[in-house]
Amino acid sequence: MTQQKLADAIGWKSVAFVSDLENDVRNVGEEYMEKLAEVLGVGVSELKTFDTRTPVREAKDLLRRNPEYASAFRQVVSGARRLSPEALAERIEKALAEENPPPSTDKSK
């Protein structure tokens, strides 16, 4: 797909923006993630795996709301040094799934 076709499919006026995305000069805003994923034929979560920006703003907002997260973040960073990014993400996803299991699909209950 050409940069022009991608820009047109998403509704961006600038092909230069697409070039900047490809060269890590700019990033896609949340408002375009779903459309970009759809046009590229991938899931939003897969698309987000290419976002290497540090979520500084999100972390600061979370810490502002509850300063106790600072200790938790330090533990994650300390533990992350011993894991690959994939292993860390797997452990977090597993912990979140255990905390919030999906609804049962068992109709016999």
Backbone as CSV, one residue per row, in Angstrom:
resi,resn,N_x,N_y,N_z,CA_x,CA_y,CA_z,C_x,C_y,C_z
1,MET,0.848,-1.166,0.000,0.000,0.000,0.000,0.898,1.234,0.000
2,THR,0.561,2.180,-0.834,1.361,3.411,-0.893,0.996,4.327,0.275
3,GLN,1.878,5.265,0.545,1.609,6.245,1.595,0.365,7.050,1.258
4,GLN,0.197,7.384,-0.006,-0.979,8.161,-0.432,-2.258,7.377,-0.186
5,LYS,-2.264,6.083,-0.539,-3.465,5.268,-0.338,-3.788,5.123,1.145
6,LEU,-2.757,4.966,1.965,-2.977,4.866,3.408,-3.550,6.165,3.954
7,ALA,-2.951,7.278,3.575,-3.444,8.586,4.022,-4.891,8.789,3.592
8,ASP,-5.212,8.451,2.363,-6.575,8.608,1.857,-7.557,7.708,2.607
9,ALA,-7.160,6.467,2.855,-8.042,5.506,3.524,-8.381,5.939,4.947
10,ILE,-7.456,6.619,5.600,-7.674,7.037,6.985,-8.273,8.433,7.064
11,GLY,-8.085,9.211,6.011,-8.615,10.565,6.011,-7.591,11.609,6.401
12,TRP,-6.318,11.228,6.313,-5.255,12.193,6.582,-4.995,12.980,5.317
13,LYS,-4.771,14.262,5.460,-4.516,15.119,4.299,-3.052,15.080,3.871
14,SER,-2.166,14.672,4.780,-0.734,14.763,4.520,-0.070,13.396,4.376
15,VAL,0.527,13.188,3.219,1.328,11.985,3.007,2.609,12.089,3.840
16,ALA,3.062,13.303,4.079,4.267,13.504,4.896,4.055,12.954,6.305
17,PHE,2.822,13.024,6.824,2.525,12.474,8.141,2.760,10.965,8.150
18,VAL,2.336,10.282,7.099,2.553,8.835,6.980,4.046,8.542,6.962
19,SER,4.797,9.328,6.227,6.250,9.167,6.189,6.851,9.361,7.576
20,ASP,6.367,10.382,8.289,6.856,10.627,9.652,6.542,9.454,10.571
21,LEU,5.375,8.834,10.397,5.030,7.655,11.196,6.005,6.516,10.921
22,GLU,6.264,6.289,9.658,7.170,5.206,9.263,8.578,5.414,9.801
23,ASN,8.978,6.659,9.962,10.335,6.979,10.407,10.415,7.335,11.897
24,ASP,9.352,7.022,12.647,9.308,7.286,14.100,9.523,8.749,14.458
25,VAL,9.121,9.648,13.577,9.212,11.074,13.851,7.945,11.533,14.576
26,ARG,6.820,10.924,14.233,5.530,11.242,14.845,4.845,9.949,15.252
27,ASN,3.772,10.091,16.026,3.016,8.937,16.491,1.539,9.116,16.185
28,VAL,0.858,7.992,16.081,-0.575,8.006,15.809,-1.318,8.322,17.098
29,GLY,-2.261,9.239,17.022,-3.103,9.533,18.175,-4.121,8.420,18.390
30,GLU,-4.589,8.291,19.629,-5.576,7.260,19.968,-6.794,7.314,19.059
31,GLU,-7.180,8.526,18.651,-8.385,8.673,17.847,-8.263,8.017,16.468
32,TYR,-7.030,7.718,16.030,-6.827,7.092,14.721,-6.405,5.627,14.800
33,MET,-6.130,5.132,15.999,-5.611,3.761,16.147,-6.529,2.715,15.530
34,GLU,-7.821,2.789,15.847,-8.753,1.776,15.362,-8.855,1.794,13.842
35,LYS,-8.949,2.974,13.265,-9.055,3.088,11.805,-7.777,2.611,11.125
36,LEU,-6.617,2.984,11.681,-5.344,2.551,11.111,-5.216,1.030,11.171
37,ALA,-5.578,0.451,12.311,-5.518,-1.005,12.444,-6.428,-1.684,11.427
38,GLU,-7.623,-1.134,11.264,-8.574,-1.693,10.301,-8.013,-1.633,8.880
39,VAL,-7.482,-0.487,8.494,-6.936,-0.312,7.144,-5.748,-1.253,6.910
40,LEU,-4.934,-1.444,7.933,-3.755,-2.312,7.799,-4.085,-3.791,7.987
41,GLY,-5.299,-4.082,8.456,-5.706,-5.479,8.635,-5.083,-6.131,9.856
42,VAL,-4.860,-5.355,10.896,-4.310,-5.891,12.147,-5.191,-5.422,13.305
43,GLY,-4.987,-6.022,14.465,-5.708,-5.590,15.650,-5.050,-4.365,16.263
44,VAL,-5.833,-3.596,17.016,-5.293,-2.415,17.683,-4.182,-2.813,18.646
45,SER,-4.376,-3.927,19.372,-3.346,-4.343,20.331,-2.040,-4.674,19.617
46,GLU,-2.118,-5.299,18.441,-0.899,-5.590,17.672,-0.241,-4.295,17.214
47,LEU,-1.044,-3.361,16.761,-0.527,-2.078,16.309,0.190,-1.359,17.456
48,LYS,-0.376,-1.432,18.647,0.216,-0.752,19.800,1.546,-1.369,20.235
49,THR,1.825,-2.607,19.813,3.114,-3.206,20.176,4.276,-2.483,19.509
50,PHE,3.982,-1.707,18.467,5.026,-0.954,17.780,5.244,0.434,18.381
51,ASP,4.415,0.800,19.350,4.535,2.106,20.005,5.577,1.996,21.112
52,THR,6.743,2.570,20.872,7.847,2.445,21.825,7.973,3.645,22.754
53,ARG,6.998,4.558,22.679,7.046,5.716,23.575,6.842,5.270,25.021
54,THR,7.502,5.940,25.921,7.306,5.696,27.341,6.009,6.390,27.762
55,PRO,5.136,5.682,28.469,3.851,6.283,28.852,3.995,7.221,30.054
56,VAL,4.812,8.237,29.902,5.123,9.145,31.003,3.880,9.879,31.490
57,ARG,3.112,10.428,30.564,1.925,11.187,30.964,0.945,10.302,31.733
58,GLU,0.724,9.080,31.229,-0.203,8.169,31.891,0.297,7.792,33.280
59,ALA,1.608,7.550,33.399,2.181,7.191,34.703,2.051,8.361,35.682
60,LYS,2.330,9.571,35.221,2.210,10.740,36.098,0.774,10.939,36.566
61,ASP,-0.178,10.755,35.670,-1.591,10.885,36.055,-1.961,9.850,37.112
62,LEU,-1.511,8.629,36.915,-1.796,7.562,37.873,-1.162,7.863,39.229
63,LEU,0.087,8.324,39.217,0.782,8.661,40.465,0.153,9.859,41.163
64,ARG,-0.334,10.789,40.394,-0.985,11.961,40.973,-2.260,11.538,41.714
65,ARG,-2.979,10.593,41.134,-4.212,10.108,41.765,-3.935,9.239,42.981
66,ASN,-2.821,8.468,42.943,-2.491,7.584,44.063,-0.976,7.397,44.124
67,PRO,-0.304,8.144,45.000,1.158,8.084,45.095,1.709,6.703,45.475
68,GLU,0.872,5.822,45.992,1.343,4.476,46.353,1.767,3.659,45.139
69,TYR,1.354,4.082,43.939,1.787,3.389,42.736,3.295,3.503,42.524
70,ALA,3.933,4.501,43.100,5.384,4.678,42.923,6.136,3.429,43.369
71,SER,5.773,2.901,44.524,6.423,1.689,45.029,6.162,0.500,44.100
72,ALA,4.930,0.400,43.631,4.587,-0.704,42.725,5.375,-0.598,41.421
73,PHE,5.498,0.620,40.881,6.268,0.808,39.651,7.729,0.431,39.850
74,ARG,8.284,0.816,40.999,9.686,0.457,41.275,9.866,-1.054,41.298
75,GLN,8.902,-1.773,41.876,8.986,-3.234,41.914,8.904,-3.820,40.510
76,VAL,8.033,-3.257,39.694,7.911,-3.740,38.315,9.212,-3.511,37.556
77,VAL,9.783,-2.320,37.691,11.034,-2.006,36.993,12.155,-2.922,37.472
78,SER,12.235,-3.130,38.770,13.271,-4.000,39.321,13.114,-5.429,38.795
79,GLY,11.896,-5.932,38.811,11.642,-7.289,38.324,11.797,-7.410,36.823
80,ALA,11.479,-6.348,36.107,11.541,-6.375,34.645,12.965,-6.575,34.147
81,ARG,13.917,-6.180,34.924,15.323,-6.346,34.499,15.687,-7.810,34.299
82,ARG,14.924,-8.693,34.925,15.209,-10.129,34.828,14.354,-10.826,33.778
83,LEU,13.465,-10.081,33.119,12.532,-10.682,32.165,12.641,-10.022,30.802
84,SER,12.251,-10.757,29.799,12.133,-10.157,28.471,10.853,-9.327,28.462
85,PRO,10.740,-8.376,27.533,9.493,-7.609,27.448,8.264,-8.512,27.266
86,GLU,8.418,-9.572,26.474,7.306,-10.485,26.236,6.913,-11.208,27.515
87,ALA,7.909,-11.670,28.283,7.628,-12.378,29.532,6.962,-11.447,30.548
88,LEU,7.414,-10.200,30.615,6.804,-9.234,31.526,5.345,-8.995,31.147
89,ALA,5.097,-8.775,29.867,3.720,-8.549,29.403,2.843,-9.760,29.683
90,GLU,3.387,-10.967,29.468,2.646,-12.199,29.747,2.255,-12.290,31.212
91,ARG,3.199,-11.994,32.088,2.913,-12.065,33.526,1.860,-11.049,33.941
92,ILE,1.933,-9.870,33.394,0.944,-8.845,33.725,-0.429,-9.261,33.210
93,GLU,-0.485,-9.738,31.966,-1.767,-10.180,31.405,-2.354,-11.326,32.218
94,LYS,-1.505,-12.261,32.642,-1.972,-13.396,33.455,-2.518,-12.899,34.789
95,ALA,-1.798,-11.988,35.433,-2.254,-11.453,36.717,-3.576,-10.715,36.561
96,LEU,-3.715,-9.946,35.495,-4.964,-9.214,35.263,-6.112,-10.167,34.971
97,ALA,-5.837,-11.239,34.237,-6.880,-12.223,33.930,-7.335,-12.943,35.198
98,GLU,-6.392,-13.243,36.088,-6.755,-13.892,37.350,-7.567,-12.958,38.227
99,GLU,-7.245,-11.683,38.177,-7.942,-10.670,38.965,-9.358,-10.442,38.439
100,ASN,-9.497,-10.461,37.111,-10.788,-10.208,36.465,-11.079,-11.306,35.457
101,PRO,-11.470,-12.495,35.911,-11.710,-13.587,34.958,-12.861,-13.239,34.014
102,PRO,-12.778,-13.730,32.785,-13.868,-13.460,31.836,-15.155,-14.119,32.330
103,PRO,-16.305,-13.594,31.921,-17.570,-14.182,32.352,-17.689,-15.630,31.875
104,SER,-18.323,-16.437,32.681,-18.497,-17.844,32.335,-19.422,-17.972,31.147
105,THR,-19.071,-18.897,30.256,-19.935,-19.169,29.104,-20.694,-20.478,29.307
106,ASP,-20.570,-21.052,30.503,-21.234,-22.300,30.834,-22.733,-22.040,31.011
107,LYS,-23.553,-22.565,30.104,-25.004,-22.327,30.111,-25.739,-23.265,31.077
108,SER,-25.038,-24.267,31.644,-25.701,-25.240,32.506,-25.990,-24.698,33.893
109,LYS,-25.439,-23.561,34.232,-25.627,-22.995,35.583,-26.910,-22.239,35.698
